[in-house]
């Protein structure tokens, strides 16, 4: 019931109908983009680790021939570029968790952690056993193990040692990179959310002024017409579908008003006709009574004249018997008198022989 009251207007329903699919699409899109971003972060971490390994490997080709001692005995002096690279503050190192160079015996010669240098590394056998470059992504880190050596190192190293001088280990911390990407993504998401809120507010205001309020005015006019006010008219300010509906409603009310006026005129004419008919019926009834009265008086007059025109009883009775049925339109008529025995005796009848 509360939900029905919350969506009691077309504007709210339209806003809800637009916002809900948009929210579902936005959530699905955020999930998809987040997954793609996570995959991109993994691939970026892997590529960054490989690139950094190649860069650090290339610094070994920059040797200083004027440095004292041989490369095998004084690697730090010969590979001054490597020292500078490991001690630099390049932005490439901001996500690096481990960066070290080990010799073939597992001793750390260069490392971002200076305390490790010159010491054997625990579990170095796993690294020195690698013969080809390996790239591993696991547990939020990307590892690159790259063997060092070859013909480029023959000038400083001799024999089999030149083919495999050591290994380079690079470890990139993926969560730190992902946190930075997440920060950028969160800022973008907040911007999108703010844009959605502003857009929703603007949409709600637009729906209120262009949909909800015109429909509410139309509904008010309909309620007034339902209450019997056929002179009510809907406000028509636009030429859209709502304006066309208001115009059609106004035309319908105008037609109903015209029909109501015709009905009133018809009832008035009918009442006048009924009054005239009643008056005519009353007049006809009065005329009928008057005719009856005139007929009765005329009959009495004729009877009285017949009584005075003769003294013969039989003739008098015969005249009365003929006159009364004719004037009063009586089918049968008779006159009976008491005889000397006190009984009724038929003296005259109409028609004769009855």
ZIZINOR-V955786 format. One record per helix or strand. SS is the DSSP state (~ for helix, > for strand). FROM is the first residue (numbers start at 0). TO is the last residue. If there is no record, write none. Layout:
ss;from;to
SS;FROM;TO
SS;FROM;TO
This chain:
ss;from;to
~;1;5
~;9;60
~;74;77
~;79;86
~;90;92
>;95;102
>;106;110
~;113;115
>;119;119
~;123;127
>;133;137
>;140;147
~;150;152
~;158;161
>;165;172
~;173;225
~;240;308
~;312;327
>;332;337
>;343;349
